[in-house]
Amino acid sequence: MSRALLLANVLVGGLGCLFAAGIVRDVVTHRSLPPVPAPRASQAPVAAVAPPAPPPPMVSYQIIAVKNMFNPGRSEATEASAGAAVAAGVKPILHGVVLDGARSRAYLEEPPARQVFGYAVGDRIAGGRLESIDSDRVVIVRPQGRLEVLLQDPSKPRQGVPAAAGQPGQPIRAPSSSGRVTTPVPPQPQ
């Protein structure tokens, strides 16, 4: 057993020396790079390179210090379109209301921003100030006049209740593993 172990050690040592000699040879030998190929006749001569354009003035970078870089809604285009929309009188969309006295909140979306935020009475929104919050509407006072935003706009169709809910007291139909809708059958008395 020790003879086989000694033979294995000699073999590994010999391979180590062989690889070390190869590394030393690669480090010591100098290999030159291949020559640069001559330009072909079909290639046009290299034109003079134009000097780079001067960098923009430092004032243009001021927006980085003023605005939050990590805000997903930060965009100059969004702000410009939001300002134009408010000037044009775009009506915000009321998504919901929480009534709790002085802590009442109305959840409104200004269409250009496409984000819903909670507003309290007195907060600024859509070029005006939120005056009142009711269970189904909010009133915003603007320089152009009062704007009433309804929770369910009568001009838009109401979304229906899903048919899967069924009638009270009726079993709910659920899709089976095969994807078919089945109705549970009550056990029969024997």
DAKAWO-V928379 format. One record per residue. RES is the residue in one letter. PHI is phi in whole degrees, 0 to 359 (* if undefined). PSI is psi in degrees with one decimal (NA if undefined). NEAR is the number of other ideal C-beta (glycine too) atoms within 12 Angstrom. Layout:
# DAKAWO-V928379
<<RES | PHI | PSI | NEAR> <RES | PHI | PSI | NEAR>>
This chain:
# DAKAWO-V928379
<<M | * | -41.0 | 7> <S | 290 | -29.5 | 8> <R | 294 | -40.7 | 9> <A | 294 | -38.1 | 10> <L | 293 | -41.0 | 11> <L | 295 | -40.7 | 12> <L | 296 | -40.8 | 13> <A | 295 | -41.7 | 14> <N | 296 | -41.0 | 14> <V | 295 | -41.2 | 14> <L | 297 | -46.7 | 14> <V | 295 | -40.7 | 14> <G | 297 | -41.4 | 14> <G | 296 | -42.5 | 14> <L | 296 | -39.1 | 14> <G | 298 | -43.0 | 14> <C | 294 | -38.8 | 14> <L | 297 | -46.1 | 14> <F | 293 | -37.8 | 14> <A | 296 | -39.1 | 14> <A | 295 | -37.9 | 14> <G | 295 | -40.3 | 14> <I | 294 | -44.7 | 13> <V | 298 | -41.5 | 12> <R | 297 | -41.8 | 13> <D | 294 | -36.5 | 12> <V | 288 | -38.8 | 11> <V | 282 | -40.0 | 10> <T | 289 | 143.5 | 10> <H | 253 | 122.7 | 8> <R | 246 | 128.4 | 9> <S | 274 | 155.3 | 6> <L | 285 | 153.6 | 6> <P | 292 | 153.0 | 6> <P | 293 | 153.9 | 6> <V | 289 | 130.1 | 6> <P | 291 | 147.7 | 7> <A | 289 | 144.8 | 7> <P | 293 | 144.5 | 10> <R | 283 | 157.4 | 8> <A | 292 | -27.1 | 7> <S | 283 | -17.2 | 6> <Q | 278 | 137.2 | 10> <A | 282 | 151.6 | 8> <P | 295 | 150.8 | 9> <V | 293 | 126.6 | 7> <A | 283 | 159.5 | 7> <A | 295 | 135.2 | 6> <V | 280 | 129.7 | 6> <A | 287 | 146.4 | 6> <P | 293 | 149.2 | 6> <P | 294 | 152.3 | 6> <A | 291 | 147.7 | 6> <P | 292 | 147.6 | 6> <P | 293 | 155.3 | 9> <P | 294 | 158.3 | 10> <P | 295 | 155.3 | 8> <M | 299 | -25.4 | 10> <V | 297 | -31.3 | 11> <S | 292 | -18.2 | 12> <Y | 271 | -1.5 | 13> <Q | 297 | -28.5 | 11> <I | 299 | -28.4 | 16> <I | 295 | -40.3 | 14> <A | 283 | -27.5 | 11> <V | 278 | -39.1 | 14> <K | 254 | 156.0 | 16> <N | 284 | 116.2 | 12> <M | 292 | -24.5 | 13> <F | 263 | 5.2 | 8> <N | 283 | 120.6 | 13> <P | 295 | -21.2 | 11> <G | 270 | 2.2 | 21> <R | 285 | 116.6 | 18> <S | 195 | 132.3 | 19> <E | 295 | -35.4 | 15> <A | 294 | -40.3 | 13> <T | 295 | -42.4 | 21> <E | 294 | -40.0 | 20> <A | 294 | -42.9 | 14> <S | 289 | -31.8 | 20> <A | 293 | -42.0 | 27> <G | 296 | -39.7 | 18> <A | 292 | -37.3 | 17> <A | 292 | -40.0 | 22> <V | 295 | -40.5 | 27> <A | 295 | -34.6 | 16> <A | 281 | -12.8 | 15> <G | 88 | 36.6 | 19> <V | 291 | 135.3 | 26> <K | 273 | 129.6 | 27> <P | 290 | 163.9 | 40> <I | 253 | 127.7 | 27> <L | 270 | 118.1 | 35> <H | 264 | -27.3 | 24> <G | 183 | 165.6 | 23> <V | 222 | 139.1 | 27> <V | 239 | 115.4 | 18> <L | 263 | 121.8 | 20> <D | 205 | 56.1 | 14> <G | 61 | -124.9 | 10> <A | 287 | -16.7 | 10> <R | 262 | 18.1 | 12> <S | 298 | 147.6 | 23> <R | 226 | 143.7 | 24> <A | 242 | 131.2 | 39> <Y | 259 | 106.0 | 26> <L | 243 | 151.1 | 36> <E | 237 | 126.7 | 25> <E | 271 | 120.7 | 34> <P | 310 | -41.6 | 22> <P | 293 | -33.7 | 26> <A | 281 | -30.3 | 28> <R | 57 | 35.6 | 18> <Q | 229 | 141.0 | 21> <V | 260 | 129.8 | 20> <F | 231 | 154.4 | 24> <G | 270 | 134.0 | 24> <Y | 235 | 143.6 | 33> <A | 254 | 167.9 | 26> <V | 299 | 131.4 | 26> <G | 100 | -14.2 | 17> <D | 287 | 151.5 | 23> <R | 271 | 133.2 | 20> <I | 204 | 142.3 | 36> <A | 52 | 41.5 | 37> <G | 75 | 18.0 | 26> <G | 210 | -160.7 | 29> <R | 231 | 136.7 | 21> <L | 288 | 117.1 | 35> <E | 268 | -45.0 | 25> <S | 212 | 154.1 | 24> <I | 235 | 121.1 | 34> <D | 245 | 177.4 | 19> <S | 292 | -25.7 | 17> <D | 232 | 6.9 | 19> <R | 198 | 161.7 | 25> <V | 230 | 154.8 | 40> <V | 242 | 127.6 | 27> <I | 245 | 129.6 | 35> <V | 261 | 121.7 | 22> <R | 243 | 166.0 | 24> <P | 299 | -28.4 | 14> <Q | 281 | -14.8 | 15> <G | 139 | -173.4 | 13> <R | 277 | 142.3 | 17> <L | 235 | 123.8 | 28> <E | 255 | 124.2 | 23> <V | 248 | 120.7 | 36> <L | 270 | 149.1 | 23> <L | 293 | -47.4 | 25> <Q | 246 | 104.0 | 18> <D | 292 | 124.3 | 17> <P | 295 | -18.9 | 10> <S | 281 | -13.4 | 8> <K | 254 | 140.5 | 11> <P | 291 | 145.4 | 8> <R | 280 | 140.8 | 10> <Q | 284 | 134.1 | 7> <G | 280 | 164.4 | 8> <V | 281 | 138.1 | 9> <P | 301 | 142.4 | 9> <A | 290 | -19.0 | 11> <A | 289 | -14.5 | 15> <A | 292 | -34.7 | 13> <G | 73 | -175.8 | 16> <Q | 268 | 155.2 | 11> <P | 300 | 138.3 | 7> <G | 86 | -11.5 | 6> <Q | 267 | 145.2 | 13> <P | 291 | 148.5 | 16> <I | 276 | 132.5 | 17> <R | 275 | 128.0 | 18> <A | 236 | 145.6 | 15> <P | 291 | 140.1 | 12> <S | 277 | -178.3 | 11> <S | 295 | -23.0 | 7> <S | 277 | -6.7 | 7> <G | 96 | -4.3 | 8> <R | 272 | 148.6 | 10> <V | 275 | 125.7 | 15> <T | 238 | 153.4 | 14> <T | 251 | 128.0 | 15> <P | 294 | 138.0 | 13> <V | 258 | 126.0 | 8> <P | 292 | 152.0 | 8> <P | 295 | 142.2 | 6> <Q | 275 | 136.8 | 5> <P | 291 | 142.2 | 4> <Q | 258 | NA | 3>>
